Amino acid sequence: MGKIISDIGSDINSVVDSVGKLVTDVSSAVGQLTTIASGFSTPPAPEKNQLLKSTEYVATLADPEDINSALKSAMSAAQTKVSSVFSSTFSGVTAAGVDNGVVSNYVTGEGVSCVIKQMTQDFKNWQIDADNATIEGMANTIATQISAQIGIAGTSQGHHSINMNQQIDWAVAYGLFAMGNNQQGLVYAYTAALDSGF
């Protein structure tokens, strides 16, 4: 089922260091984390009939031995992407918060109970009164979509109706990377807001 490495209040450096110590195939993990980060980052679009100047956007390969930087980059990119997806999908609604995390030893298609625990605490902190079904639905969307996409990084968004006038709008981002010894890690981010419809 996996073990959550990050939790509410954890310093990102300690989270990244904890995950980095568990990775046995560093080169593969760094390569896949770099792919996740690149998949969530979009280079600026050139103006019509103009080529992008080589100094405007330069993609560099990550150091194949720097797992900590690669993981931080993927987590940051997922968080930035989920915020962007949320604001473009639910224009006019301000997210109550955004968070990210990492699950080590993730098993594709299985439960994400550790993600549910983190989301539940965040929703309390963000003062969103969400029932278990809403939070479980968000977390299970990550598991379902990452399985359907065969581990490729992606995003999903949706809403859960509370009553005729209120709903919880949400978005998630996710990606898998190899940790070695047939183990996978899951990078994810999420955001949500209580939408009163006004």
CORCORPE-V356629 format. One record per backbone hydrogen bond with DSSP energy under -1.0 kcal/mol. CO is the residue of the C=O (numbers start at 1). NH is the residue of the N-H. E is the energy in kcal/mol with one decimal. If there is no record, write none. Layout:
# CORCORPE-V356629
co->{CO:CO}
nh->{NH:NH}
e->{E:E}
This chain:
# CORCORPE-V356629
co->{3:7:11:12:13:14:15:16:17:19:25:26:27:28:29:30:31:32:33:34:35:36:37:47:53:63:65:66:67:68:69:70:71:72:73:74:75:76:77:78:79:80:81:82:83:84:85:86:90:97:99:101:102:103:104:107:112:113:114:115:116:117:118:119:120:121:122:123:124:128:131:132:133:134:135:136:137:138:139:140:141:142:143:144:145:146:147:149:151:154:156:158:160:166:166:167:168:169:170:171:172:173:174:175:177:179:179:180:183:183:184:185:186:187:188:189:190:191:192:193:195}
nh->{104:10:15:16:17:18:19:20:21:22:29:30:31:32:33:34:35:36:37:38:39:40:41:50:56:66:67:70:71:72:73:74:75:76:77:78:79:80:81:82:83:84:85:86:87:88:89:90:93:192:190:188:5:186:3:110:116:117:118:119:120:121:122:123:124:125:126:128:127:130:135:136:137:138:139:140:141:142:143:144:145:146:147:148:149:151:150:152:176:174:172:170:168:162:163:195:160:193:158:191:156:189:154:187:185:24:25:183:179:180:106:177:103:175:101:173:99:171:96:169:167}
e->{-2.7:-2.2:-2.0:-2.9:-2.3:-2.2:-2.2:-2.9:-1.7:-1.5:-2.3:-3.0:-2.2:-2.5:-2.8:-2.4:-1.8:-2.3:-2.6:-2.6:-2.4:-1.5:-1.0:-2.0:-1.8:-2.0:-1.2:-1.9:-2.6:-2.4:-2.4:-2.2:-2.6:-2.6:-2.5:-2.3:-2.1:-2.5:-2.6:-2.6:-1.7:-2.0:-2.8:-2.2:-2.4:-2.1:-2.1:-3.1:-2.1:-1.0:-2.6:-2.2:-2.5:-2.5:-2.4:-2.0:-2.1:-2.0:-1.6:-2.8:-2.7:-1.9:-2.5:-3.1:-1.7:-2.4:-2.8:-2.9:-1.1:-1.8:-1.6:-3.0:-2.1:-2.0:-2.4:-2.9:-1.6:-1.4:-1.7:-3.0:-2.9:-2.5:-1.5:-2.4:-2.2:-3.0:-1.4:-1.8:-1.7:-2.2:-3.0:-2.7:-2.6:-2.5:-1.7:-3.5:-2.1:-2.1:-2.2:-2.1:-2.2:-2.1:-2.3:-2.9:-3.3:-3.2:-1.5:-1.6:-3.0:-1.1:-2.7:-2.3:-2.4:-1.8:-2.4:-2.5:-2.2:-2.1:-2.9:-2.2:-2.2}
